Amino acid sequence: MPATGDVPDPAGADAAGRVADAPRGNWVDRFAPPAWRPFLRLSRADRPIGTWLLLLPCWWAAALAVAAGGDAATALWVGLGCGLGAILMRGAGCTWNDIADRDFDGRVARTRSRPLPSGQVTVRGALAWIVAQALAAFAILLTFHPAAVALGIASLALVAVYPFAKRFTWWPQVFLGLAFNWGALLAWAAVTGGLAAPALALWLGGIAWTLFYDTIYAHQDKEDDALIGVRSTARLFGARTVPVLRGVLVLSALLLALAVLLALGPAGRPLPVVLALAGVAAFGAHLVWQLGRLDTEDPAVCLTLFRANRDAGLLPALFFAAAALV
């Protein structure tokens, strides 16, 4: 929605090119050089919640790996490198998503103001932007353990497929979860040198979490999606969304708890185990709080609750880090 005094253009962007669902007063709209703004908007730099949701499973895994005996100095660099990589790869993934969806986005009220359908960026320019971001991310990835490098390269298949999932399945949110939580596997391997059962449990728990928050997000577009034939779990679950998501949140919390127990084990010191499980409990409580406030017919509530998942995901990260420090 344009700020007072701004006149929206026919494509849906306001006179300054701002994107409809970006937070008002974000740093891109206020401080970025004008020539860079369309590309930063293409990367969702004006909407950082997606970067957080991509990064947090990496931090879960790095912190839990240290609590399980991994090297703390390595984990610090992995955490920082994943932070930079999340910014870059989320940007590259969003750019690819917008190229694939540019025709759909132009027909949906919330997305027609994005840079491609509104004409702020050409497809050729967007492709060049993907390459620049991906190469920078790859340079960071090369500083990790070779097992993590291999996993990072493998993730590109999931990134490539995701934008098309909504065309052939009612479960595109699961495909998003496969890609968005891959960092749990990658970060664990970067710290420990290989994969293990705790990383797999974190990945699966993260997939369930993504199904939870992205179903809430998708309820914003369900009417437009029905008109243009796009599928989503929001449309699939419909009026059953709250009870279905209640089961999904339980599954997510149980899988994260399993990861803790697999990593730290019943024979481990009790305080790290208690701290890590407290983080999982706080995470589950936050998701319960979200469900208690969810109104699937109110897009503003759906967007607010979707963004609240940054705080939900930070809770296990902080408690896992505390478990690693004691």
N, C-alpha and C positions, 0 to 999 in steps of 0.2 A: 504494500500500500504506500503510495507516494507521500512524502512529507508535505505539510501544509504549504501551499504555494507552488508545488511542483505539478507539472502537467504530464500525464503519462503519454508515451508515444503509441502509435498504432500496434506495435509489436508487443506491448505489455511492459516494457521497461519505462521508468520515468525519465524525465529530461536529462538527468545526470547519469543514466545507465544503470542505476541501482537495481539489484535483484529483489524480487518481491518478498521472499521469505528470509532475507538476510537480516540479522539484528540491526536495528537502527543505530547509527553512529559508530559502526564498526570501523576498524583501523584502515581498511582498504578504501572505503568511501571518504574517509577524512584525511588520510596522510599519504597514501600511495601516489606516485607520479601518475598523471592522467593516462599516459600511454600504456602503463602497466596494468591499470585497473581491469580492463576486460579479461586479460590472461589470468590475473589473480582471482577474479570472480569465477572464471572457468575452472580453476583449481579449488574452488570453495574456500579460499583463504579468508573470505568475509564471513564464513560460517564454520568456525573451527571445531565444532562438535564431532564431525566425522573423523578428524585427525585424532582426537582423544580416543574415540571408540576403536580406531585401528591400533593405537599405541598401547592402550592399557593391558591387553592380553600379553604383550611383550614384557611389560613391567611385572605382571603377575609371575611369568615364567622365570625372568631373571632373578627376582627376589626370592622365589621359592627354591630355585636352584642353589642360591647362596645358603639359604637356611638348611638345605640338604647336604652342604659341604662344598659347594662350588667356590671358585676364587672370586673374592669380593671386588678386586681391582678390575678383573675382566668384566664382571657384571656391570660395574660403573660405566665402562666404555660402551658395553652393549646397550645399556639403558639410554645413554646419550645418542649413540649411533642410531638406535631404533627411533628415537625422537625425531632426529633429522630425516631419517628414512621415511617415517610415517607422513611427515609433511610433504615430502617429494612424491612418494608413491600414492598417497591419497590424491594428490593433485593430478598425477598422471592417470590414475584410475578414473577419477571424475571427468577428466577431459575425454578419455576414451568413451565413457558412459554417455557423455553429452553428444559426441559424434554419432554414436549408434542410435541415440534417442532423439536426435534433433527434430525429426518430423513429428514424433509423439509430443515432445515438449512444447512445440508451437501450438498444440491443440488443447493444452491443459493450463488452466488459469494460473496456477501457482508457479509454473515453470516456463511460461512463454517469454518471461523477461530475462532468461538466461542468455549468456553472450552469443551462442550460436543461433538459436531461433530468432533473437532480436537483431541479428546482423552486426553485432559489435566485433565478432571474430569470424574469419573464414575457416572453412574446413582445413585448407592447406596450412593456415597459421596454427590451428589447433593441433594438427599432426606434428608440426615442428616443435610445438610446446611440449607434447608428450615425450618426444625424443630427448629434449633437453633435460626434463625432469628425471626421466628414467636413467639416463647416463650418469647424472649426479648421484642418484640413489645407488647405482651399481658400484660407483667408486667407493661409497661408504661400505657397501656389502662386502667388498673385497678385503676389508680390514678384519672381517670375522673369520672364525674357524671354517675350514673348507666344507664341513658338513652343513653349516648354516648357509654358505654360498650356494650349495646345491639346492637347498630347500628354497632359498630366495628365487632362484631361477625357475624352479618348478612351480612356484606360486603364480607365474605369469599366465599359465593355462587357465587358472581359476579367474584371474582378472579379465582375461579375454572373453570368457564365456558369460560372465555374470550379466552384462547388459542385455543379452538375448534371452535370459532365462524366463523373463516375464512373458515371452511370446509362446513358450511351449510347456510351461508348468505353472501350477497354482502355488508353487513353493519357491519363488525367487528369493525370498528372505533366507532360506536355507543356503542357497548358493552364495548369497552375500556373506553369510556366517562362515562358510567354508574359507572364503578369501580373507575376510576381515580378522579372523582369529588365527590365521596361519602363523602370525608372529609369535604365538605361544610355542609352537614347535621350533621356529627359527631361533628365538632367543634362548630357549633351553639348550639347543644344540650349540649355539655360539658360546655359552658359558661352560657347558660340560663336555663338549666335543662329540656329542651324539644324542640320539633320541632315547626316551625312556617312557614308561607307563604314566608317570605324573604329567608329562607334557601332553600326552594324548588325552588324558582326562581333562586337563585345562582347555585344550582345543575343543573338545566336545561340549564342555560346559559353556564355553564362549559362544559356540554355535547356537545353543539353546537361548543364551542371553540375547544374541542378535535377532533370533526369531521373535523374542519378546518385544524388544524396543522397535524393531523395524516394522512389525505388524501395527504397533501404535502409530508410527510415522505414516504408514500407508493408508490409514483411515482418512487422512487429509484429502486424498485423491480418489477415493473409491468411486465416486459418481462419475468423474471424468474418465477413470480407467474403464468403467463399465461401458461407457459410450464408445470408446475407441478400441475396446477389446483387449486391454492389458490385464493380466492376471496378477493376483497378490493374495497373501494369506489374510489380509483384511477383508477382501471380498469372499474368500473361502470360508472364513470363520463367521463373518457377519454378526448376527446377534449373539452368537456363542463365544465371542471374543474373550470376554472376561473369564469364564470358566476354563477355556482352553489355555489362556495365558497363565492362569493360576497353576495348572499342571506343568507348563513350560518353566515357570520360575522355580518350582520345586525341583524339577529335573536339573536345571542349571546349578542350583545351590548344592544339590547332592553330588554332582560331578566335580564341582570345585572342592567340596569336602573330601571326596575320594582322592583327588590329586594331592591334597595336604597329607592324608594318611599314607598314601603310597610314597610320597617324598620323604616324610619325616618318620613314619612308622611308629607302631606302638612301643618299640624298644628305644625310641629316641627320647631326648630330654623333654619333660612335660611342658615347660613354659613355652617354647616355640610352637609346639602343637596347639596349645590352648590359644595363643595369640593368633595363629593362622586361622584356626576354626572360628574365632571371634570375628575375624574379618569376613569370613564366609557368611556368618550369621547376620552381620550388619548389612552385607550385600543383599541377602534374601529379604531382610526387613525393609530395605529401601524399595525393592521391587513390589512388595506387598503394599507399601505406602502409595506407590504409583497406581496400582490397580484400584485402590480405594478412591482415587480421585479421577479415574479415567472416565471420560464421556466421549464415546467414539463418534458422536454426532457433532462435536465441537472441535473444528480444526485447530483453533488456538490452544485448547487444552492438550490436544494430541502433540502439537509441536513443543509445548512447554515440557511435557512429560518426557518426550523423546530426548530433549536436551538435558534433562535431569539425569540421564544415564551416565554422563561424565562423572557425577558425584557417586553414583552407585558403583561404577567400576573402580574409582579411586579407593574405595574402602578396602577391598581385598589387597590392592597394591600397597597401601600404607601398613596394613597389619602384617602382610607377608614380609615387608621390609623390616618391621619391628622384630618379627620372628628371626630374621637373619642377623639382627644386631645383638640379640641377647645371648 
